């Protein structure tokens, strides 16, 4: 059965520092992988997605993620965090849209 | 704004009552999804439509839940005989047809069952 694990429930980083959010998945076939961000009172917004090809994916707002098949990971990174990045981040996996499974999320706090 | 809209944004009801939520997708999208999100968890898939056809339902979706998309445009999600365990955020999303197509999410309807 497919599943997504986000090991970090809450992460705090200082503004300007680098960020890495971890995501591990379990899926029987080649997965489609996604990162979404959810701000309070806002809908989920897609940051980036991976289907095939280059394993380093660029997204919006300066985020990137790297697919590592051998580690079943799809970690999200940003070189310099801004205060506006504080939000909840969700990793998701699926091959068909209806099969999409989300992780439990990582809440990011940004210190001034 | 032509994004996904949901109504109402908040609903408080008493246990045993029926509630209905509405979702208006992005107009050119033919897929529409419903998810449920509880505190501290990611969204859980409930069901999805392609045009007016309901193509899949999660095993999480009990018989008290029913969803419709009568004309392939807006959708409704009804919960009958609500229980306290139904308290959650109900999210709607829409997309084009392919699995690689981005799902655009609405702001959600927060349901509180007293």
Interface residues (C-beta under 8 A of the other chain):
Chain A: X4 X9 X32 X36 X41 X42 X43 X44 X45 X46 X49 X51 X90 X92 X94 X95 X96 X97 X98 X99 X100 X101 X102 X103 X104 X105
Chain B: X3 X4 X31 X33 X40 X41 X42 X43 X44 X45 X48 X55 X56 X91 X93 X95 X98 X99 X100 X101 X102 X103 X104 X105 X106 X107 X108
